């Protein structure tokens, strides 16, 4: 695991994602995010929001590691940072 077994990293990882989005407006724009950038950032910072492909892609870049998310319903692996 990239951050050990701590379950208290979510707020920090949300900040990483938010800062990454704000630092690259050419990549992370309204068309990519599906909503206004500031609205998206405010949304992902909420502890009740769940990230997806965008967040996994950003975290794979941040950690310089491949992240694989398994869809157990469709039996498919989604690779980020490969």
N, C-alpha and C positions, 0 to 999 in steps of 0.2 A: 504494500500500500504506500502511496506517495506521502501521506501525512500520518502514518502510523495508524493506531486504532482509535484515535480521539474522535468523539462525535461532536466536538465543540468547534470544528473548523468551518462549518457552513457559513457563518457570517463573514469570515475572512475570505472564503472562496467567492462569495457573492460580491464582495468588494473588488476582488481581482477581476471578475467578469465585467463588472460595471466600469472599472477604470480602463480595461482593455477596449471595451466598446467606445467609450468616450475618446480614447486616444487614437482611434482609427475611423474617422467619419466616412472615408471613402469606401471602406469595406462594410462597416456596420451603419447602414443608413435605413431610412424608413422602408425602402423596398426590401431589404434583406431581413429586417426585424419584423416587418408586418405591422408596425405601429411607430409612432413618433419616438425618436431616440430617447428623449428624456422620460417619456412615459414608460418605455421598456426598461430603462435603468431603474426607475423607481419601483417598477413591478418586480424585477429580479432581486432587488434588495429586501423585499418582504420575506419573512420566514415562512410564509404560507405558499409561496410560489415554487413551482417545480421547474427546473431547467430541462433542456433537451439537447438537440443536436448542436445548436449554436453554442451553448455553454460548454458542452463536452469538447467541441472543436477549439474553443478558446483555452480551456484548461489543458488540452494536449499541447498547445503551443507554449503555454506558460511553463509547464513542467518538462517540455521537450521530450515527451513520451507518447507512445501510442496508447490510446484508451479504446477498449472494445466494450460495447454495450450489447448485451444479448437480449433479443426479443424472444421470450420463451413461448409466446403464443404463436408467432409465425415462424419460429425456429430459424432466426436470421441474426447474424452478427453484424453490427454497425461499427466500422473502424474509423477512428479519428486520429489524425496525425501519422498515418502510415506512409 
